[in-house]
Amino acid sequence: MDGTEKKVSSAQVVIVGGGIIGTAAARELSRYKLDVLLLEKEPEVGWGTTKANSGIVHGGFHEEEGTLKAKYCFPGNQMYPKLCEELNVCFVQNGILMVGRTPEEMETVRQYYERGKRRGVNVKLLSREELLRQEPSLSPEIAGGLYAPEGGAVMPFELAAALMENAAQNGARYKVNAEVINAWYDRDSGKKYLETGEEIIAADYIVNAAGLFSDDLARMFGDDYFSIRPRKGEEYIFDLSVKDLVKSTIFPVPGQVSKGILVIPTAAGNLMMGPTGDDVEDKEDLGTSLDGFQRVLAGARSLVPSLDPRKIIAQFAGVRAASDRGDFIVELSPNVPGLLHLAGIESPGLTAAPAIAADVPRLLAEAGLELEAKEDFQPRREGVVRFSTLSRAEQDELIRKDPSFGRIICRCESITEGEIVDAIRRGARTLDGIKFRARAGAGRCQGGFCQPLIAQIISRELGIPVTEVTKAGPGSEVVISKAKELYHGEVQGA
Ligand SMILES: Cc1cc2nc3c(=O)[nH]c(=O)nc-3n(C[C@H](O)[C@H](O)[C@H](O)COP(=O)(O)OP(=O)(O)OC[C@H]3O[C@@H](n4cnc5c(N)ncnc54)[C@H](O)[C@@H]3O)c2cc1C
């Protein structure tokens, strides 16, 4: 066994992976008197598939009967309003439309309507005229559709960060830059061990929420009975000038492998189109392509013909952790007592996350974990100030208390220095972290103007040289090579 010279620590329950599933599980477990530790390999939580998806809280009518996706999606949807209210994060309940173009597609739309009704989803059928009245930018070729008003949108990264923050408020611990590189089970003691670069952690219970790498973690414990088949999705974001083109998320009738190319009003206010659904070999293949772009544009324009590609300001790809079962895997290991797999959580995993997480204490109790509820569990998290959304009087008051809210750093999104400092205090460590949490750098210029200023603020707040500030963790330093030498020279000579 490697790494025996490493420090050994322990925790009752260790969650591997700080995506939406791991952080939601951490919050649920923090309701009980337990020692909970979450390990995340990236510099911040929420940086896996959770940061690179469509952000839709699905309606709950898509999923096939009898699947775990169906079991968890609609209940998850129903939990969102309260969850986001408690955590003070943005949830926009803008509804979901599935539209049909031909009589055959309309027949499929009706089947989804019946499925939704059977499940208790609030769904209604709309005629072509009703649809076009509701969404005048839709293609005139559309024949009708299904409307689910309780679908919505969130900022997934914001939610994962808030879940972790609230779990930590309630006593859960978490470590970032803590990749599990080895794991094993000691049958004699019943303990499970997780090795990171720094330490070995002995755990009584383990929650495998490692997303794309959940099969790799399972295999470390000898569970090789499922595997992850990565499926990439490319997405394209428009600037705010077209934000009002549609109100609801527009779905076509689904294809064989995915829900199709959508037009998505995001919770941040931008319109987005995507995603593709392409099987890939590499779990970390996050590249976008001309071919992907063309397919996305064609698909989105068949729903909303006036979409103008010149208004696109950013693109990204996320990789779905599809399992070889074609469904979520939410189960205790048949081989290692106390090991719970939350794997294969592809779409609609964001929507299902609160419902999956709510099941975690029950599943671990089945494996012997004793649950004693905390009387002082605090479900509420203090919200983040969004300066640009405040009234003039509120802005003045805030600036009087803290003048850093009077300094605009990101001009495109009107983000102040005060908001950036708050993001750092809540855990942001990188330029991307600031972008995801505070939206500084997420606007038209994509950080061209504000990144050097943000790098200086990170440097000042964390007490590190600006040459150590990264875009997204080690290897992505923003002041490099000659500039770095010059900068050091300047600093040393100053
Ligand atoms: C393009 C696209 C669009 C989507 N759109 C939607 C949508 O609109 N609505 C919806 O409901 N769902 C959507 N999904 C699905 C949703 O994004 C996922 O179901 C969800 O994010 C999965 O969360 P997770 O926590 O399981 O995985 P992740 O977010 O990937 O989290 C796993 C975490 O584990 C960490 N990790 C991995 N290995 C280790 C290790 N060895 N040690 C420590 N940490 C480790 C990773 O760094 C990562 O942070 C979409 C997915 C994609 C790709």
Ligand as a Chemical Component Dictionary entry (heavy atoms), coordinates in Angstrom:
data_LIG
# 
_chem_comp.id                   LIG 
_chem_comp.type                 NON-POLYMER 
_chem_comp.pdbx_formal_charge   0 
_chem_comp.three_letter_code    LIG 
# 
loop_
_chem_comp_atom.comp_id 
_chem_comp_atom.atom_id 
_chem_comp_atom.alt_atom_id 
_chem_comp_atom.type_symbol 
_chem_comp_atom.charge 
_chem_comp_atom.model_Cartn_x 
_chem_comp_atom.model_Cartn_y 
_chem_comp_atom.model_Cartn_z 
_chem_comp_atom.pdbx_ordinal 
LIG C1  C1  C 0 -24.172 20.032 -21.560 1  
LIG C2  C2  C 0 -24.959 19.589 -20.356 2  
LIG C3  C3  C 0 -26.189 20.167 -20.092 3  
LIG C4  C4  C 0 -26.934 19.753 -18.984 4  
LIG N1  N1  N 0 -28.067 20.415 -18.688 5  
LIG C5  C5  C 0 -28.770 20.080 -17.589 6  
LIG C6  C6  C 0 -29.927 20.806 -17.244 7  
LIG O1  O1  O 0 -30.267 21.797 -17.879 8  
LIG N2  N2  N 0 -30.649 20.385 -16.187 9  
LIG C7  C7  C 0 -30.303 19.298 -15.450 10 
LIG O2  O2  O 0 -31.044 18.940 -14.549 11 
LIG N3  N3  N 0 -29.162 18.630 -15.705 12 
LIG C8  C8  C 0 -28.378 19.007 -16.742 13 
LIG N4  N4  N 0 -27.213 18.364 -17.022 14 
LIG C9  C9  C 0 -26.756 17.328 -16.115 15 
LIG C10 C10 C 0 -26.094 17.915 -14.867 16 
LIG O3  O3  O 0 -25.150 18.894 -15.226 17 
LIG C11 C11 C 0 -25.421 16.813 -14.090 18 
LIG O4  O4  O 0 -26.363 15.790 -13.854 19 
LIG C12 C12 C 0 -24.867 17.256 -12.753 20 
LIG O5  O5  O 0 -24.097 18.418 -12.868 21 
LIG C13 C13 C 0 -24.046 16.144 -12.159 22 
LIG O6  O6  O 0 -23.507 16.559 -10.953 23 
LIG P1  P1  P 0 -22.442 15.683 -10.187 24 
LIG O7  O7  O 0 -22.259 16.305 -8.859  25 
LIG O8  O8  O 0 -22.838 14.246 -10.242 26 
LIG O9  O9  O 0 -21.135 15.765 -11.085 27 
LIG P2  P2  P 0 -19.985 16.868 -11.132 28 
LIG O10 O10 O 0 -20.517 18.225 -11.130 29 
LIG O11 O11 O 0 -19.071 16.499 -12.244 30 
LIG O12 O12 O 0 -19.256 16.679 -9.747  31 
LIG C14 C14 C 0 -18.340 15.637 -9.499  32 
LIG C15 C15 C 0 -17.189 16.236 -8.743  33 
LIG O13 O13 O 0 -16.306 15.209 -8.320  34 
LIG C16 C16 C 0 -14.987 15.704 -8.394  35 
LIG N5  N5  N 0 -14.106 14.531 -8.430  36 
LIG C17 C17 C 0 -14.031 13.597 -9.402  37 
LIG N6  N6  N 0 -13.117 12.674 -9.090  38 
LIG C18 C18 C 0 -12.604 13.025 -7.889  39 
LIG C19 C19 C 0 -11.616 12.467 -7.047  40 
LIG N7  N7  N 0 -10.945 11.349 -7.374  41 
LIG N8  N8  N 0 -11.315 13.086 -5.880  42 
LIG C20 C20 C 0 -11.969 14.226 -5.520  43 
LIG N9  N9  N 0 -12.917 14.807 -6.310  44 
LIG C21 C21 C 0 -13.228 14.205 -7.460  45 
LIG C22 C22 C 0 -14.988 16.522 -9.677  46 
LIG O14 O14 O 0 -13.945 17.448 -9.733  47 
LIG C23 C23 C 0 -16.364 17.171 -9.625  48 
LIG O15 O15 O 0 -16.348 18.449 -9.039  49 
LIG C24 C24 C 0 -26.444 18.738 -18.128 50 
LIG C25 C25 C 0 -25.190 18.173 -18.387 51 
LIG C26 C26 C 0 -24.439 18.604 -19.482 52 
LIG C27 C27 C 0 -23.090 18.036 -19.714 53 
# 
loop_
_chem_comp_bond.comp_id 
_chem_comp_bond.atom_id_1 
_chem_comp_bond.atom_id_2 
_chem_comp_bond.value_order 
_chem_comp_bond.pdbx_ordinal 
LIG C1  C2  SING 1  
LIG C2  C3  SING 2  
LIG C2  C26 DOUB 3  
LIG C3  C4  DOUB 4  
LIG C4  N1  SING 5  
LIG C4  C24 SING 6  
LIG N1  C5  DOUB 7  
LIG C5  C6  SING 8  
LIG C5  C8  SING 9  
LIG C6  O1  DOUB 10 
LIG C6  N2  SING 11 
LIG N2  C7  SING 12 
LIG C7  O2  DOUB 13 
LIG C7  N3  SING 14 
LIG N3  C8  DOUB 15 
LIG C8  N4  SING 16 
LIG N4  C9  SING 17 
LIG N4  C24 SING 18 
LIG C9  C10 SING 19 
LIG C10 O3  SING 20 
LIG C10 C11 SING 21 
LIG C11 O4  SING 22 
LIG C11 C12 SING 23 
LIG C12 O5  SING 24 
LIG C12 C13 SING 25 
LIG C13 O6  SING 26 
LIG O6  P1  SING 27 
LIG P1  O7  DOUB 28 
LIG P1  O8  SING 29 
LIG P1  O9  SING 30 
LIG O9  P2  SING 31 
LIG P2  O10 DOUB 32 
LIG P2  O11 SING 33 
LIG P2  O12 SING 34 
LIG O12 C14 SING 35 
LIG C14 C15 SING 36 
LIG C15 O13 SING 37 
LIG C15 C23 SING 38 
LIG O13 C16 SING 39 
LIG C16 N5  SING 40 
LIG C16 C22 SING 41 
LIG N5  C17 SING 42 
LIG N5  C21 SING 43 
LIG C17 N6  DOUB 44 
LIG N6  C18 SING 45 
LIG C18 C19 SING 46 
LIG C18 C21 DOUB 47 
LIG C19 N7  SING 48 
LIG C19 N8  DOUB 49 
LIG N8  C20 SING 50 
LIG C20 N9  DOUB 51 
LIG N9  C21 SING 52 
LIG C22 O14 SING 53 
LIG C22 C23 SING 54 
LIG C23 O15 SING 55 
LIG C24 C25 DOUB 56 
LIG C25 C26 SING 57 
LIG C26 C27 SING 58 
# 
